[in-house]
Amino acid sequence: MLDIRYVREHLNDVIERLNKRGEDHSHLKDLIKADEQRRSHIAEIETLKAKRNEVSKKIGAYKREGKDVEPLLKEVESGKEKIRELEEQLDEVEAYIRKTLLNTPNLPHKDIPYGKDDSENVELRKWGEKPSFDFEVKPHWDVAVDLDILDFDRAAKMSASRFVVYKGLGARLERALINFMMDMHAKEHGYREIFLPYIVNETSMMATGQFPKFKEDAFKLTDERGLYLNPTAEVPGINMHRDEILSADELPIKYVAFTTAFRQEAGSAGRDTRGIIRQHQFNKVELIKFATPETSYDELEGMLANSENVLKALNLPYRVVEICSGDLGFAMAKTYDIEVYIPSYDTYREIGSISNAEDYQARRGNIRYRPEKGGKPALLHTLNGSGLAVGRTVVAILENNQQKDGSVKVPEALVPYMGTDVIK
């Protein structure tokens, strides 16, 4: 979350920058008024407590001197009641401040493009050639059903809509992609491989910014401990170091994790509900970094290159776009999207997001580092990125590599993992 001191000292600039997200954040003026009230209450409570201590000392002296202490006792009791009232008011004000900060998004980086929605994201570059076909292109769901490698009907029977059963070489393709991506990031890009829990607690969801804003998108377990299915490896990954102080010598820390993610996808509709573009359950390889503020944007560029390398190795055409202020994720200061070309859509679709949250998540999760031995701990920067969304990579392979006879050519880099060069 945002630093209340920074908001207090740069109120107009904070409101102006947040408004570029497309919502009115002038309510932060009330937040600063509440903060002033909070500080006033604290000062008054401290004054009353100091006075109470002085009177308590007098009571002891009066008793030793045989003086009447009743007026002093009444004064102490009156002070206690006033302190109780002020502490109750302080609790209410602090709860309001915390709630407001938890529901306030991160400040957009000053250099990102200004825009109202995803139509104003800025294309930075393209890579690869779009495939040309001498036959009618089929969408991935038709390709997969014809090859009997994805089964939507049986998944709906056993679960619900927007689940899928992978079969045969379809299941192997999903597994091959996971292993290929994990190997590339761990062996070539230097990330440490971790395997994370699929269930997280509410504190973890709060720390990364999923809660309270997006609580309706989460799958809650019927468990008295307040547990949720993991919506992305970002959540358990960032929380690896919640409430910890790291050494500057450890940074950057680089993790790569494969997890299955679960999302309600509330409100989504249209063509994406067909096939596996937008599912309630999907696999993803996630990149996580913890970095110093001085190096985090260099680390962001490195993470972007690492994710691009996956698509280059698979020879899938893609483009990189910089996300504008109006399309920026709640907890992020800057984001790049990698979009892969999907022939049936005749457009590019997101396959990975690479983001820097700066110290927004670190403040929520109390993740700090010690810049030097004996130095004062400071908040670090957290980064996360898709490396990549596995299901959407399957989509890209099925559509870009489909053949006239209905088969699908396996990318050369995956042949050792697949044991075949064609799905037929």
TORKOL-4160 file (C-alpha; in steps of 0.2 Angstrom, whole numbers, padded with zeros to 4 digits, m for minus):
424
<pt num="1" X="0000" Y="0000" Z="0000"/>
<pt num="2" X="0005" Y="0018" Z="m0001"/>
<pt num="3" X="0015" Y="0027" Z="0012"/>
<pt num="4" X="0004" Y="0038" Z="0022"/>
<pt num="5" X="0018" Y="0050" Z="0025"/>
<pt num="6" X="0021" Y="0051" Z="0006"/>
<pt num="7" X="0003" Y="0054" Z="0003"/>
<pt num="8" X="0003" Y="0068" Z="0016"/>
<pt num="9" X="0018" Y="0077" Z="0009"/>
<pt num="10" X="0013" Y="0075" Z="m0010"/>
<pt num="11" X="m0006" Y="0075" Z="m0009"/>
<pt num="12" X="m0010" Y="0084" Z="m0025"/>
<pt num="13" X="0003" Y="0075" Z="m0035"/>
<pt num="14" X="m0003" Y="0058" Z="m0028"/>
<pt num="15" X="m0021" Y="0062" Z="m0032"/>
<pt num="16" X="m0016" Y="0068" Z="m0050"/>
<pt num="17" X="m0006" Y="0052" Z="m0053"/>
<pt num="18" X="m0019" Y="0040" Z="m0046"/>
<pt num="19" X="m0033" Y="0049" Z="m0056"/>
<pt num="20" X="m0024" Y="0044" Z="m0072"/>
<pt num="21" X="m0030" Y="0026" Z="m0068"/>
<pt num="22" X="m0047" Y="0032" Z="m0073"/>
<pt num="23" X="m0055" Y="0034" Z="m0056"/>
<pt num="24" X="m0057" Y="0049" Z="m0044"/>
<pt num="25" X="m0046" Y="0048" Z="m0029"/>
<pt num="26" X="m0050" Y="0065" Z="m0022"/>
<pt num="27" X="m0056" Y="0056" Z="m0006"/>
<pt num="28" X="m0038" Y="0055" Z="m0001"/>
<pt num="29" X="m0040" Y="0072" Z="0005"/>
<pt num="30" X="m0052" Y="0065" Z="0019"/>
<pt num="31" X="m0038" Y="0052" Z="0022"/>
<pt num="32" X="m0026" Y="0066" Z="0026"/>
<pt num="33" X="m0039" Y="0074" Z="0038"/>
<pt num="34" X="m0041" Y="0057" Z="0046"/>
<pt num="35" X="m0022" Y="0056" Z="0048"/>
<pt num="36" X="m0021" Y="0073" Z="0056"/>
<pt num="37" X="m0035" Y="0068" Z="0068"/>
<pt num="38" X="m0025" Y="0052" Z="0072"/>
<pt num="39" X="m0009" Y="0061" Z="0076"/>
<pt num="40" X="m0019" Y="0074" Z="0087"/>
<pt num="41" X="m0027" Y="0059" Z="0096"/>
<pt num="42" X="m0010" Y="0051" Z="0099"/>
<pt num="43" X="m0003" Y="0068" Z="0106"/>
<pt num="44" X="m0018" Y="0071" Z="0117"/>
<pt num="45" X="m0017" Y="0053" Z="0124"/>
<pt num="46" X="0002" Y="0054" Z="0127"/>
<pt num="47" X="m0001" Y="0071" Z="0136"/>
<pt num="48" X="m0015" Y="0064" Z="0147"/>
<pt num="49" X="m0005" Y="0048" Z="0151"/>
<pt num="50" X="0010" Y="0059" Z="0156"/>
<pt num="51" X="m0002" Y="0070" Z="0167"/>
<pt num="52" X="m0009" Y="0054" Z="0175"/>
<pt num="53" X="0008" Y="0048" Z="0180"/>
<pt num="54" X="0012" Y="0065" Z="0188"/>
<pt num="55" X="m0004" Y="0064" Z="0198"/>
<pt num="56" X="m0001" Y="0046" Z="0203"/>
<pt num="57" X="0016" Y="0052" Z="0210"/>
<pt num="58" X="0007" Y="0065" Z="0220"/>
<pt num="59" X="m0005" Y="0053" Z="0227"/>
<pt num="60" X="0009" Y="0043" Z="0234"/>
<pt num="61" X="0017" Y="0059" Z="0241"/>
<pt num="62" X="0000" Y="0064" Z="0248"/>
<pt num="63" X="m0003" Y="0048" Z="0257"/>
<pt num="64" X="0014" Y="0048" Z="0265"/>
<pt num="65" X="0010" Y="0066" Z="0271"/>
<pt num="66" X="m0007" Y="0061" Z="0277"/>
<pt num="67" X="m0016" Y="0073" Z="0265"/>
<pt num="68" X="m0033" Y="0070" Z="0257"/>
<pt num="69" X="m0030" Y="0060" Z="0240"/>
<pt num="70" X="m0049" Y="0059" Z="0235"/>
<pt num="71" X="m0048" Y="0074" Z="0223"/>
<pt num="72" X="m0032" Y="0067" Z="0215"/>
<pt num="73" X="m0041" Y="0050" Z="0213"/>
<pt num="74" X="m0055" Y="0058" Z="0205"/>
<pt num="75" X="m0044" Y="0067" Z="0193"/>
<pt num="76" X="m0035" Y="0050" Z="0189"/>
<pt num="77" X="m0051" Y="0042" Z="0185"/>
<pt num="78" X="m0057" Y="0056" Z="0175"/>
<pt num="79" X="m0041" Y="0055" Z="0165"/>
<pt num="80" X="m0043" Y="0036" Z="0162"/>
<pt num="81" X="m0060" Y="0039" Z="0155"/>
<pt num="82" X="m0055" Y="0052" Z="0143"/>
<pt num="83" X="m0040" Y="0041" Z="0138"/>
<pt num="84" X="m0052" Y="0027" Z="0135"/>
<pt num="85" X="m0063" Y="0038" Z="0124"/>
<pt num="86" X="m0049" Y="0044" Z="0114"/>
<pt num="87" X="m0041" Y="0027" Z="0111"/>
<pt num="88" X="m0058" Y="0021" Z="0105"/>
<pt num="89" X="m0059" Y="0036" Z="0093"/>
<pt num="90" X="m0041" Y="0032" Z="0088"/>
<pt num="91" X="m0045" Y="0014" Z="0084"/>
<pt num="92" X="m0059" Y="0020" Z="0073"/>
<pt num="93" X="m0048" Y="0033" Z="0064"/>
<pt num="94" X="m0034" Y="0020" Z="0061"/>
<pt num="95" X="m0046" Y="0007" Z="0055"/>
<pt num="96" X="m0053" Y="0020" Z="0042"/>
<pt num="97" X="m0035" Y="0024" Z="0037"/>
<pt num="98" X="m0030" Y="0006" Z="0035"/>
<pt num="99" X="m0046" Y="0002" Z="0025"/>
<pt num="100" X="m0043" Y="0017" Z="0013"/>
<pt num="101" X="m0025" Y="0013" Z="0010"/>
<pt num="102" X="m0029" Y="m0006" Z="0007"/>
<pt num="103" X="m0042" Y="0000" Z="m0006"/>
<pt num="104" X="m0031" Y="0013" Z="m0014"/>
<pt num="105" X="m0020" Y="0006" Z="m0029"/>
<pt num="106" X="m0002" Y="0009" Z="m0032"/>
<pt num="107" X="0005" Y="0025" Z="m0040"/>
<pt num="108" X="0008" Y="0023" Z="m0058"/>
<pt num="109" X="0026" Y="0026" Z="m0063"/>
<pt num="110" X="0028" Y="0043" Z="m0069"/>
<pt num="111" X="0035" Y="0038" Z="m0086"/>
<pt num="112" X="0021" Y="0025" Z="m0091"/>
<pt num="113" X="0009" Y="0031" Z="m0105"/>
<pt num="114" X="m0007" Y="0039" Z="m0100"/>
<pt num="115" X="m0023" Y="0031" Z="m0107"/>
<pt num="116" X="m0040" Y="0026" Z="m0102"/>
<pt num="117" X="m0040" Y="0008" Z="m0106"/>
<pt num="118" X="m0031" Y="m0006" Z="m0115"/>
<pt num="119" X="m0035" Y="0002" Z="m0132"/>
<pt num="120" X="m0021" Y="0015" Z="m0127"/>
<pt num="121" X="m0008" Y="0003" Z="m0122"/>
<pt num="122" X="0008" Y="0006" Z="m0132"/>
<pt num="123" X="0016" Y="m0007" Z="m0144"/>
<pt num="124" X="0035" Y="m0007" Z="m0141"/>
<pt num="125" X="0040" Y="m0021" Z="m0153"/>
<pt num="126" X="0036" Y="m0036" Z="m0163"/>
<pt num="127" X="0045" Y="m0053" Z="m0165"/>
<pt num="128" X="0042" Y="m0067" Z="m0177"/>
<pt num="129" X="0032" Y="m0069" Z="m0193"/>
<pt num="130" X="0014" Y="m0072" Z="m0193"/>
<pt num="131" X="0010" Y="m0089" Z="m0201"/>
<pt num="132" X="0002" Y="m0090" Z="m0218"/>
<pt num="133" X="m0011" Y="m0104" Z="m0222"/>
<pt num="134" X="m0018" Y="m0111" Z="m0238"/>
<pt num="135" X="m0033" Y="m0118" Z="m0229"/>
<pt num="136" X="m0046" Y="m0111" Z="m0217"/>
<pt num="137" X="m0039" Y="m0108" Z="m0200"/>
<pt num="138" X="m0048" Y="m0117" Z="m0186"/>
<pt num="139" X="m0049" Y="m0110" Z="m0168"/>
<pt num="140" X="m0039" Y="m0120" Z="m0155"/>
<pt num="141" X="m0055" Y="m0128" Z="m0148"/>
<pt num="142" X="m0059" Y="m0136" Z="m0165"/>
<pt num="143" X="m0041" Y="m0141" Z="m0168"/>
<pt num="144" X="m0040" Y="m0149" Z="m0151"/>
<pt num="145" X="m0057" Y="m0158" Z="m0151"/>
<pt num="146" X="m0054" Y="m0165" Z="m0168"/>
<pt num="147" X="m0038" Y="m0172" Z="m0162"/>
<pt num="148" X="m0046" Y="m0178" Z="m0146"/>
<pt num="149" X="m0033" Y="m0170" Z="m0135"/>
<pt num="150" X="m0045" Y="m0158" Z="m0126"/>
<pt num="151" X="m0062" Y="m0163" Z="m0119"/>
<pt num="152" X="m0074" Y="m0149" Z="m0113"/>
<pt num="153" X="m0090" Y="m0159" Z="m0112"/>
<pt num="154" X="m0083" Y="m0172" Z="m0100"/>
<pt num="155" X="m0075" Y="m0158" Z="m0089"/>
<pt num="156" X="m0091" Y="m0149" Z="m0088"/>
<pt num="157" X="m0100" Y="m0165" Z="m0083"/>
<pt num="158" X="m0087" Y="m0169" Z="m0069"/>
<pt num="159" X="m0085" Y="m0150" Z="m0064"/>
<pt num="160" X="m0093" Y="m0136" Z="m0072"/>
<pt num="161" X="m0091" Y="m0125" Z="m0088"/>
<pt num="162" X="m0074" Y="m0117" Z="m0091"/>
<pt num="163" X="m0064" Y="m0132" Z="m0085"/>
<pt num="164" X="m0056" Y="m0144" Z="m0097"/>
<pt num="165" X="m0049" Y="m0162" Z="m0098"/>
<pt num="166" X="m0032" Y="m0164" Z="m0107"/>
<pt num="167" X="m0030" Y="m0181" Z="m0115"/>
<pt num="168" X="m0016" Y="m0190" Z="m0124"/>
<pt num="169" X="m0003" Y="m0179" Z="m0133"/>
<pt num="170" X="m0013" Y="m0164" Z="m0126"/>
<pt num="171" X="m0009" Y="m0168" Z="m0108"/>
<pt num="172" X="0009" Y="m0172" Z="m0114"/>
<pt num="173" X="0010" Y="m0155" Z="m0122"/>
<pt num="174" X="0004" Y="m0146" Z="m0106"/>
<pt num="175" X="0017" Y="m0156" Z="m0096"/>
<pt num="176" X="0031" Y="m0153" Z="m0109"/>
<pt num="177" X="0028" Y="m0134" Z="m0109"/>
<pt num="178" X="0029" Y="m0134" Z="m0090"/>
<pt num="179" X="0045" Y="m0143" Z="m0089"/>
<pt num="180" X="0052" Y="m0134" Z="m0104"/>
<pt num="181" X="0048" Y="m0117" Z="m0096"/>
<pt num="182" X="0055" Y="m0122" Z="m0079"/>
<pt num="183" X="0071" Y="m0129" Z="m0086"/>
<pt num="184" X="0074" Y="m0113" Z="m0096"/>
<pt num="185" X="0071" Y="m0101" Z="m0082"/>
<pt num="186" X="0081" Y="m0112" Z="m0069"/>
<pt num="187" X="0095" Y="m0117" Z="m0080"/>
<pt num="188" X="0098" Y="m0103" Z="m0092"/>
<pt num="189" X="0090" Y="m0088" Z="m0083"/>
<pt num="190" X="0097" Y="m0091" Z="m0065"/>
<pt num="191" X="0080" Y="m0092" Z="m0056"/>
<pt num="192" X="0079" Y="m0104" Z="m0041"/>
<pt num="193" X="0065" Y="m0117" Z="m0043"/>
<pt num="194" X="0052" Y="m0117" Z="m0029"/>
<pt num="195" X="0036" Y="m0127" Z="m0028"/>
<pt num="196" X="0023" Y="m0118" Z="m0018"/>
<pt num="197" X="0007" Y="m0122" Z="m0009"/>
<pt num="198" X="m0009" Y="m0121" Z="m0019"/>
<pt num="199" X="m0019" Y="m0114" Z="m0004"/>
<pt num="200" X="m0015" Y="m0097" Z="0004"/>
<pt num="201" X="m0022" Y="m0088" Z="0019"/>
<pt num="202" X="m0031" Y="m0071" Z="0019"/>
<pt num="203" X="m0015" Y="m0062" Z="0025"/>
<pt num="204" X="m0006" Y="m0068" Z="0010"/>
<pt num="205" X="m0019" Y="m0062" Z="m0002"/>
<pt num="206" X="m0019" Y="m0045" Z="0007"/>
<pt num="207" X="m0001" Y="m0043" Z="0006"/>
<pt num="208" X="0000" Y="m0044" Z="m0013"/>
<pt num="209" X="m0015" Y="m0033" Z="m0016"/>
<pt num="210" X="m0028" Y="m0047" Z="m0021"/>
<pt num="211" X="m0038" Y="m0042" Z="m0006"/>
<pt num="212" X="m0049" Y="m0033" Z="m0002"/>
<pt num="213" X="m0051" Y="m0026" Z="m0019"/>
<pt num="214" X="m0053" Y="m0042" Z="m0029"/>
<pt num="215" X="m0060" Y="m0054" Z="m0015"/>
<pt num="216" X="m0075" Y="m0059" Z="m0027"/>
<pt num="217" X="m0063" Y="m0067" Z="m0039"/>
<pt num="218" X="m0056" Y="m0079" Z="m0027"/>
<pt num="219" X="m0061" Y="m0097" Z="m0023"/>
<pt num="220" X="m0064" Y="m0097" Z="m0004"/>
<pt num="221" X="m0063" Y="m0114" Z="0005"/>
<pt num="222" X="m0076" Y="m0119" Z="0017"/>
<pt num="223" X="m0063" Y="m0119" Z="0031"/>
<pt num="224" X="m0064" Y="m0109" Z="0047"/>
<pt num="225" X="m0045" Y="m0104" Z="0044"/>
<pt num="226" X="m0050" Y="m0092" Z="0030"/>
<pt num="227" X="m0041" Y="m0101" Z="0016"/>
<pt num="228" X="m0042" Y="m0098" Z="m0002"/>
<pt num="229" X="m0036" Y="m0107" Z="m0018"/>
<pt num="230" X="m0021" Y="m0099" Z="m0025"/>
<pt num="231" X="m0025" Y="m0086" Z="m0039"/>
<pt num="232" X="m0007" Y="m0085" Z="m0045"/>
<pt num="233" X="0010" Y="m0090" Z="m0039"/>
<pt num="234" X="0013" Y="m0072" Z="m0036"/>
<pt num="235" X="0003" Y="m0073" Z="m0020"/>
<pt num="236" X="0013" Y="m0087" Z="m0011"/>
<pt num="237" X="0029" Y="m0082" Z="m0020"/>
<pt num="238" X="0029" Y="m0064" Z="m0014"/>
<pt num="239" X="0024" Y="m0070" Z="0004"/>
<pt num="240" X="0039" Y="m0081" Z="0005"/>
<pt num="241" X="0048" Y="m0067" Z="0013"/>
<pt num="242" X="0033" Y="m0058" Z="0022"/>
<pt num="243" X="0038" Y="m0051" Z="0039"/>
<pt num="244" X="0057" Y="m0054" Z="0035"/>
<pt num="245" X="0072" Y="m0043" Z="0034"/>
<pt num="246" X="0084" Y="m0049" Z="0020"/>
<pt num="247" X="0102" Y="m0044" Z="0018"/>
<pt num="248" X="0107" Y="m0033" Z="0003"/>
<pt num="249" X="0120" Y="m0046" Z="m0001"/>
<pt num="250" X="0105" Y="m0058" Z="m0005"/>
<pt num="251" X="0097" Y="m0047" Z="m0018"/>
<pt num="252" X="0091" Y="m0049" Z="m0031"/>
<pt num="253" X="0082" Y="m0065" Z="m0026"/>
<pt num="254" X="0075" Y="m0074" Z="m0041"/>
<pt num="255" X="0062" Y="m0088" Z="m0040"/>
<pt num="256" X="0053" Y="m0098" Z="m0053"/>
<pt num="257" X="0037" Y="m0108" Z="m0049"/>
<pt num="258" X="0025" Y="m0118" Z="m0057"/>
<pt num="259" X="0007" Y="m0118" Z="m0050"/>
<pt num="260" X="m0010" Y="m0122" Z="m0055"/>
<pt num="261" X="m0020" Y="m0106" Z="m0053"/>
<pt num="262" X="m0039" Y="m0104" Z="m0048"/>
<pt num="263" X="m0050" Y="m0089" Z="m0052"/>
<pt num="264" X="m0068" Y="m0085" Z="m0053"/>
<pt num="265" X="m0066" Y="m0074" Z="m0068"/>
<pt num="266" X="m0081" Y="m0065" Z="m0062"/>
<pt num="267" X="m0089" Y="m0054" Z="m0076"/>
<pt num="268" X="m0079" Y="m0061" Z="m0090"/>
<pt num="269" X="m0089" Y="m0065" Z="m0106"/>
<pt num="270" X="m0089" Y="m0067" Z="m0124"/>
<pt num="271" X="m0078" Y="m0077" Z="m0136"/>
<pt num="272" X="m0064" Y="m0080" Z="m0122"/>
<pt num="273" X="m0076" Y="m0091" Z="m0113"/>
<pt num="274" X="m0074" Y="m0104" Z="m0127"/>
<pt num="275" X="m0058" Y="m0115" Z="m0127"/>
<pt num="276" X="m0045" Y="m0112" Z="m0114"/>
<pt num="277" X="m0041" Y="m0094" Z="m0115"/>
<pt num="278" X="m0050" Y="m0090" Z="m0099"/>
<pt num="279" X="m0053" Y="m0105" Z="m0087"/>
<pt num="280" X="m0057" Y="m0106" Z="m0069"/>
<pt num="281" X="m0041" Y="m0118" Z="m0067"/>
<pt num="282" X="m0025" Y="m0116" Z="m0077"/>
<pt num="283" X="m0007" Y="m0119" Z="m0076"/>
<pt num="284" X="0006" Y="m0105" Z="m0075"/>
<pt num="285" X="0025" Y="m0103" Z="m0073"/>
<pt num="286" X="0028" Y="m0088" Z="m0063"/>
<pt num="287" X="0044" Y="m0077" Z="m0061"/>
<pt num="288" X="0046" Y="m0068" Z="m0044"/>
<pt num="289" X="0060" Y="m0056" Z="m0039"/>
<pt num="290" X="0065" Y="m0046" Z="m0024"/>
<pt num="291" X="0076" Y="m0032" Z="m0028"/>
<pt num="292" X="0083" Y="m0015" Z="m0021"/>
<pt num="293" X="0075" Y="0001" Z="m0026"/>
<pt num="294" X="0090" Y="0006" Z="m0036"/>
<pt num="295" X="0090" Y="m0010" Z="m0047"/>
<pt num="296" X="0072" Y="m0015" Z="m0048"/>
<pt num="297" X="0069" Y="m0007" Z="m0065"/>
<pt num="298" X="0084" Y="m0016" Z="m0073"/>
<pt num="299" X="0078" Y="m0032" Z="m0065"/>
<pt num="300" X="0061" Y="m0029" Z="m0074"/>
<pt num="301" X="0069" Y="m0027" Z="m0091"/>
<pt num="302" X="0078" Y="m0043" Z="m0087"/>
<pt num="303" X="0063" Y="m0052" Z="m0082"/>
<pt num="304" X="0054" Y="m0047" Z="m0098"/>
<pt num="305" X="0068" Y="m0053" Z="m0109"/>
<pt num="306" X="0067" Y="m0070" Z="m0100"/>
<pt num="307" X="0049" Y="m0072" Z="m0104"/>
<pt num="308" X="0052" Y="m0067" Z="m0122"/>
<pt num="309" X="0065" Y="m0080" Z="m0123"/>
<pt num="310" X="0052" Y="m0094" Z="m0121"/>
<pt num="311" X="0042" Y="m0088" Z="m0136"/>
<pt num="312" X="0057" Y="m0086" Z="m0146"/>
<pt num="313" X="0063" Y="m0103" Z="m0142"/>
<pt num="314" X="0045" Y="m0110" Z="m0147"/>
<pt num="315" X="0046" Y="m0099" Z="m0163"/>
<pt num="316" X="0029" Y="m0091" Z="m0159"/>
<pt num="317" X="0026" Y="m0073" Z="m0165"/>
<pt num="318" X="0022" Y="m0060" Z="m0152"/>
<pt num="319" X="0023" Y="m0042" Z="m0147"/>
<pt num="320" X="0027" Y="m0032" Z="m0132"/>
<pt num="321" X="0016" Y="m0018" Z="m0126"/>
<pt num="322" X="0018" Y="m0006" Z="m0112"/>
<pt num="323" X="0002" Y="m0005" Z="m0101"/>
<pt num="324" X="m0005" Y="0013" Z="m0100"/>
<pt num="325" X="m0011" Y="0020" Z="m0084"/>
<pt num="326" X="m0030" Y="0016" Z="m0086"/>
<pt num="327" X="m0026" Y="m0003" Z="m0089"/>
<pt num="328" X="m0013" Y="m0005" Z="m0075"/>
<pt num="329" X="m0015" Y="m0018" Z="m0062"/>
<pt num="330" X="m0020" Y="m0013" Z="m0045"/>
<pt num="331" X="m0004" Y="m0016" Z="m0036"/>
<pt num="332" X="0008" Y="m0012" Z="m0050"/>
<pt num="333" X="0018" Y="0004" Z="m0054"/>
<pt num="334" X="0023" Y="m0002" Z="m0072"/>
<pt num="335" X="0019" Y="m0017" Z="m0082"/>
<pt num="336" X="0023" Y="m0025" Z="m0099"/>
<pt num="337" X="0012" Y="m0037" Z="m0107"/>
<pt num="338" X="0018" Y="m0050" Z="m0119"/>
<pt num="339" X="0005" Y="m0054" Z="m0132"/>
<pt num="340" X="0006" Y="m0069" Z="m0143"/>
<pt num="341" X="m0002" Y="m0070" Z="m0161"/>
<pt num="342" X="m0018" Y="m0080" Z="m0162"/>
<pt num="343" X="m0023" Y="m0084" Z="m0180"/>
<pt num="344" X="m0042" Y="m0087" Z="m0177"/>
<pt num="345" X="m0043" Y="m0070" Z="m0168"/>
<pt num="346" X="m0031" Y="m0063" Z="m0181"/>
<pt num="347" X="m0024" Y="m0052" Z="m0167"/>
<pt num="348" X="m0012" Y="m0053" Z="m0152"/>
<pt num="349" X="m0018" Y="m0060" Z="m0135"/>
<pt num="350" X="m0010" Y="m0058" Z="m0118"/>
<pt num="351" X="0001" Y="m0073" Z="m0113"/>
<pt num="352" X="0011" Y="m0065" Z="m0100"/>
<pt num="353" X="0012" Y="m0049" Z="m0089"/>
<pt num="354" X="0029" Y="m0043" Z="m0082"/>
<pt num="355" X="0027" Y="m0030" Z="m0068"/>
<pt num="356" X="0036" Y="m0020" Z="m0054"/>
<pt num="357" X="0026" Y="m0016" Z="m0039"/>
<pt num="358" X="0040" Y="m0006" Z="m0032"/>
<pt num="359" X="0038" Y="m0005" Z="m0012"/>
<pt num="360" X="0018" Y="m0007" Z="m0013"/>
<pt num="361" X="0018" Y="m0025" Z="m0009"/>
<pt num="362" X="0033" Y="m0025" Z="0002"/>
<pt num="363" X="0024" Y="m0012" Z="0013"/>
<pt num="364" X="0009" Y="m0022" Z="0014"/>
<pt num="365" X="0019" Y="m0038" Z="0018"/>
<pt num="366" X="0032" Y="m0030" Z="0029"/>
<pt num="367" X="0046" Y="m0036" Z="0017"/>
<pt num="368" X="0062" Y="m0027" Z="0020"/>
<pt num="369" X="0081" Y="m0028" Z="0018"/>
<pt num="370" X="0096" Y="m0021" Z="0027"/>
<pt num="371" X="0106" Y="m0010" Z="0014"/>
<pt num="372" X="0122" Y="m0012" Z="0025"/>
<pt num="373" X="0128" Y="m0021" Z="0040"/>
<pt num="374" X="0121" Y="m0012" Z="0055"/>
<pt num="375" X="0110" Y="0000" Z="0044"/>
<pt num="376" X="0092" Y="0003" Z="0046"/>
<pt num="377" X="0080" Y="m0009" Z="0037"/>
<pt num="378" X="0071" Y="m0002" Z="0021"/>
<pt num="379" X="0057" Y="m0008" Z="0010"/>
<pt num="380" X="0063" Y="m0018" Z="m0005"/>
<pt num="381" X="0054" Y="m0019" Z="m0022"/>
<pt num="382" X="0044" Y="m0034" Z="m0028"/>
<pt num="383" X="0042" Y="m0040" Z="m0046"/>
<pt num="384" X="0032" Y="m0054" Z="m0054"/>
<pt num="385" X="0030" Y="m0060" Z="m0071"/>
<pt num="386" X="0022" Y="m0074" Z="m0081"/>
<pt num="387" X="0035" Y="m0085" Z="m0088"/>
<pt num="388" X="0022" Y="m0090" Z="m0096"/>
<pt num="389" X="0004" Y="m0094" Z="m0095"/>
<pt num="390" X="0004" Y="m0113" Z="m0100"/>
<pt num="391" X="m0013" Y="m0115" Z="m0107"/>
<pt num="392" X="m0012" Y="m0099" Z="m0118"/>
<pt num="393" X="0005" Y="m0106" Z="m0125"/>
<pt num="394" X="m0005" Y="m0122" Z="m0129"/>
<pt num="395" X="m0017" Y="m0111" Z="m0138"/>
<pt num="396" X="m0004" Y="m0102" Z="m0148"/>
<pt num="397" X="0005" Y="m0119" Z="m0153"/>
<pt num="398" X="m0011" Y="m0127" Z="m0158"/>
<pt num="399" X="m0017" Y="m0112" Z="m0169"/>
<pt num="400" X="0000" Y="m0106" Z="m0176"/>
<pt num="401" X="0006" Y="m0124" Z="m0180"/>
<pt num="402" X="m0010" Y="m0132" Z="m0186"/>
<pt num="403" X="m0008" Y="m0141" Z="m0203"/>
<pt num="404" X="m0020" Y="m0144" Z="m0217"/>
<pt num="405" X="m0023" Y="m0162" Z="m0213"/>
<pt num="406" X="m0028" Y="m0157" Z="m0195"/>
<pt num="407" X="m0012" Y="m0161" Z="m0187"/>
<pt num="408" X="m0001" Y="m0149" Z="m0177"/>
<pt num="409" X="0018" Y="m0147" Z="m0179"/>
<pt num="410" X="0027" Y="m0148" Z="m0162"/>
<pt num="411" X="0040" Y="m0134" Z="m0160"/>
<pt num="412" X="0057" Y="m0141" Z="m0161"/>
<pt num="413" X="0062" Y="m0135" Z="m0144"/>
<pt num="414" X="0048" Y="m0146" Z="m0137"/>
<pt num="415" X="0052" Y="m0162" Z="m0147"/>
<pt num="416" X="0063" Y="m0169" Z="m0133"/>
<pt num="417" X="0050" Y="m0167" Z="m0120"/>
<pt num="418" X="0036" Y="m0173" Z="m0131"/>
<pt num="419" X="0044" Y="m0188" Z="m0139"/>
<pt num="420" X="0036" Y="m0183" Z="m0156"/>
<pt num="421" X="0037" Y="m0169" Z="m0168"/>
<pt num="422" X="0018" Y="m0170" Z="m0173"/>
<pt num="423" X="0001" Y="m0171" Z="m0164"/>
<pt num="424" X="m0011" Y="m0181" Z="m0175"/>
